[in-house]
């Protein structure tokens, strides 16, 4: 939930991010009660990887619209990719 809030707060007004996060919690709670579902947090790394893939896709699309082609380069040795 924290990662969700931080991503939204970076893009929109913080008050709206709080409201959106609260709604997400309420919907999860409602589904758990109504349908007997359990909430399994996929973890922050899942959301970070998803965000990274989305950013890369947006960059590729933007480069293509400008007439460029992006290719991935291997990271320099000794650097962790996160």
C-alpha positions in Angstrom: 0.0 0.0 0.0 2.8 2.4 0.8 4.4 2.0 -2.7 0.9 2.6 -4.2 0.5 5.8 -2.2 4.0 7.1 -3.0 3.5 6.5 -6.7 0.2 8.4 -6.7 1.5 11.2 -4.4 4.3 11.8 -6.9 1.8 12.4 -9.7 -1.3 13.9 -8.1 -2.2 16.0 -5.1 -1.4 14.2 -1.9 -5.0 14.5 -0.6 -6.3 12.7 -3.6 -3.6 10.0 -3.2 -4.7 9.5 0.4 -8.3 9.1 -0.8 -7.4 6.7 -3.5 -5.3 4.6 -1.1 -8.1 4.5 1.4 -10.5 3.4 -1.3 -8.2 0.6 -2.3 -8.0 -0.6 1.3 -11.8 -0.5 1.7 -12.3 -2.4 -1.6 -9.9 -5.1 -0.4 -11.6 -5.3 2.9 -15.1 -5.5 1.3 -14.0 -8.3 -1.1 -12.4 -10.2 1.8 -15.7 -10.1 3.7 -18.1 -10.6 0.9 -16.3 -13.3 -1.1 -14.1 -14.8 1.6 -10.9 -13.7 -0.3 -7.6 -13.2 1.5 -5.2 -10.4 0.7 -1.7 -11.5 -0.2 0.7 -8.6 -0.5 2.9 -9.2 -3.5 5.6 -7.1 -1.9 7.4 -3.9 -2.8 9.7 -5.6 -5.3 6.7 -6.6 -7.4 5.5 -3.1 -7.7 9.0 -1.7 -8.3 9.6 -4.1 -11.1 6.1 -3.4 -12.6 6.9 0.3 -12.4 10.2 -0.2 -14.1 8.7 -2.2 -17.0 6.0 0.5 -17.4 8.6 3.3 -17.5 10.7 1.4 -20.1 7.6 0.8 -22.3 6.7 4.5 -22.1 10.3 5.5 -23.0 10.3 3.1 -26.0 6.9 4.4 -27.2 8.1 8.0 -26.8 11.4 7.3 -28.6 9.5 5.6 -31.4 7.2 8.6 -31.8 10.3 10.8 -32.1 11.9 8.5 -34.7 14.4 6.8 -32.4 15.0 3.1 -31.5 16.1 2.2 -27.9 18.2 -0.8 -27.2 19.1 -2.1 -23.8 22.8 -1.9 -22.8 24.3 -4.2 -20.3 24.8 -2.5 -16.9 28.4 -1.6 -16.0 30.1 -4.3 -14.0 29.8 -3.9 -10.3 26.5 -2.1 -10.4 23.4 -3.7 -9.1 20.2 -3.3 -11.1 17.2 -2.7 -8.9 
